[in-house]
Amino acid sequence: MVIDIKTTTTTVLNGSLKIDAYLAEPVGGGPYPAIVVIQEIFGVNAHIRHVTERLAHEGYVAIAPAIFQRTAPGFEVGYGAEETKLGRIHKEQTTADELLSDIRATIAYLQTLPSVRRNAIGAIGFCFGGHVAYLAATLPEIKATASFYGAGIATMIPGGGAPTITRTRDIQGTLYAFFGTQDPLIPVEQIDQVEAALQQQHNSHQVFRYPAGHGFFCDARSDYHSEAAADAWKQVKNLFQTMTDE
């Protein structure tokens, strides 16, 4: 059954910073589990809004905060070479501490909504957002995380320091990671490292590998892979269903 939804733009306050966000909620009923949707380097664009809406249709309150708010309010671009270059410029100005602070603020906002189950919060992210989602999984409030093709998890962290993979020990909830084995941005060796780290820490996890390139879940990108995207969405629904069942 497809659930009717309502959508709106809203503002998440993080101290003096006002973060633009796209919110999608089921109409009536609830309270529902909630999902933080973390953008690619292209902003809270049509693809990210669509994912947010898809989650709401499945029975989740979903919100996509603008993680480039500090450097580029209202940032939204397409997938061309120059737009990709611009998005990377803003990505390189982020830090792990600021990103986690913004996600904490987003979680706090969700927990004020009467439509949200306060103890059932998840996260999903794509591309750079997949990396940020892996970071977000270390927050104690996050019960389930879907990380899509997060480049650099094994090799770096936004703002500098020990790579994000070293924080795997802090992940308390369930994490599903999705990768394309033909992704030029994420060598298979790095996928292996992420999976090994999750296994070593005995995290509740699954790692899914598809014969696809980078961005395979997004039907607006040249690397879109319909079969991989369909299976990944099925796994995402299974993952977040665990919060509903609790």
N, C-alpha and C positions, 0 to 999 in steps of 0.2 A: 504494500500500500504506500503510495506517495503522499507525504504529509504536506498540507498547505503551509506556506511560509510567508513571513514578512521581512523586508530588508530595509536598512537605513544606514546612513553615515552617522558616526558618533565620534566622541572625543574621549580619549583615555588620558587621565592626568597622571603624570609622573613628576611630582614636585611642581616646578614652574613650567615644565615641558608639556605642551598639549599635543598629543599624538592622534592624528587622524586614523580612523578605523572603519572598516566595513563590517556591519553586523547583520547576520541572518538568523532568524528564530522561527521555530515552528509556531503555528497559530493555535492557541488554546492548549489546555492540558499542562503537563509538566508537573514538577520541575524536571528538566532534562540534563543529561551530561553536556559538557561544553568542550569545544575544541578551539585552540588557538591555531590559526592558519598563517604560516610564515612565508612571505613572498620570495620570489626569485629576485635577481638584481634589477628586474624590469618594473618594479613597483607593484602596488596593489592594482593590477591591471585586470582586463576582462577574464583571463584565465583564472587568476586567484579569486576573483569575485565568484566565478562559476563554481570553483571547488567549494567555496564557503556556502553557496546556495545548495549544492549537492548534499553536503553534510547536513544542512538544516532539513532538507527533504527526507533524510534518513532518521531524523529525530534527535538532532543535536543543535544546541545553540553554538554557532560558529562565528568567530570574529577574526578579522585580518588587520592587525595594526601595521601602520606604515613604519617600517624599521629604518628608513632613511629620513625620518622627520627632522633630525638635527641639521642635516646638510641640504636636504632637497624636499621641502614640504610640497605635497601634491605631485610627487614624481611618478610618472607613468609613461613608459616608452614601449616601442615594439621590439622586434628581434633582429633588426639589421645590425651590420658590423659597427657602425658609428654609435648606435644606441647601446649596443653591448659594451662598447668601450666606455661610454658615459656611466652606465650602471656599475661597471667595475671601479670607476673612480670613487663613487659613493660607497661601494662595499669596502674599499680599502681605508675609508675614513671611520669605519665602525670599530668598536672594541667589544670584547666579550663582556666586560663588566656593564657597559651601557646597554648592550643587547639584552642581557639577563635582567637588568633593571627594568627595561621597557616591558619585557614579558611578565615580570612579576606584577607590574602595574596593570597590565592587561588582565591577568588572573584576578587581581583584586577588584577590578571593574566588573568582571564576570560574576564574581561572588556577591556583588550588590544586586544583581538582577533576580527578581522573583522567579523567573523562568529557569534558573540554573540550579542544579544540584551542586552545592559548594564543594563536596568531597569527590567529585567525579569530573576531573579536568584532564584533557589530553592535548596533544600538539601534533601538527603535521606541517612539514616544510619541504620545499622543492629547490634544487640547485643550491645557491648560497643559503636559502632558507632551510634546505635539508641539513646543512652543516649547523645552522643555528638551532634547528630542532633537536639535534643530538646534544648540543649544549643545554637546551631547555629541559631535556630529559633528566638533567642532574638536579632540577628543582624538586623539592619534596612534594609539592602540590600536583606534579604531573604524574598521572597514573599510567598513561599509555602514549607512545610516540611513534609516528610514522615519519621516517627520514628518507626522502627521495633524492638519490644521486647527489649527496652532499660532498662536493669536492674539497679536498684538503683536510679532512678529519684526521687523517694519520700523519699529516706533515706540518700543520700550522694551526693557529688560533687567531681570530680577529683581534688586531691590536698588538699582537706579538706575545711571545711566551711559549711555555711548553705546549705541544700540540693538543688539540681537543681530545684526542684519543686517550690521553693520560687521565682524563676526568671520567672515564668509563666506570671506574670504581664507585662513583657517586650516583650512578643511575639506580634508582630504586624501583621504578615501575617497569612495564614491559616495553621493549623497543623492537620495532620491525624496520629493517633497512632494505631499501630497494635500489639496485644498481643495474646498469647496462654493461655487459661484458665487452661491448665495442665502444665504450665511452672514452674518447681521447683525453678527457680531463681527469679521469680516475682510472689509473692502471689497475689491472686485476690484482697485482701484488698489494695495492693499498686496500682493496676490498678484502683480501685475505687477512690483512693486518687488523682491520676493524672487526671481522668475524672472530679472529683469534682473541682479541681483547675482550669481546663480549663473552666468549667461552671461558676465558681465564678467570673473569670476575664472577662467573656463574650467574650472569644476568638472565632474566627471562627475556628471550629474544628469538627472532628468526631473521635470516638474511636471504633475500630473494635476488636471484641473478637471472637476467633476461638477455637474449641475443639481440641487444638493442644499443643505440647510442645514447648520448646525453639528452635529457629533456623528453624522454620517450612517452611521458604521461600527458604531455601538452599537445593537443591537436592543432594548435596554431604554429607549432615548430616543425622544422624539416625532419627532425629525428623522431617524430611521433610514430609509435608502434602500437597499432590498435590491439593486438593480442596481448602484448605485455601490459598495456594500460588497463585492459579489462580484467586480467588476472590480478594486477596490483590493487585495483579498486575492490575486488572481492576480498583480498587479504586485509585491506584497510578496514572494511566493514567488520570482518571477523575480529580484528584487533580492538576496535572501539566498542564492539559488543560486549567485551569483557567488563567494561565500566558499567554498562547498562545492567549486566547480570549481578553485579556486586550488591 
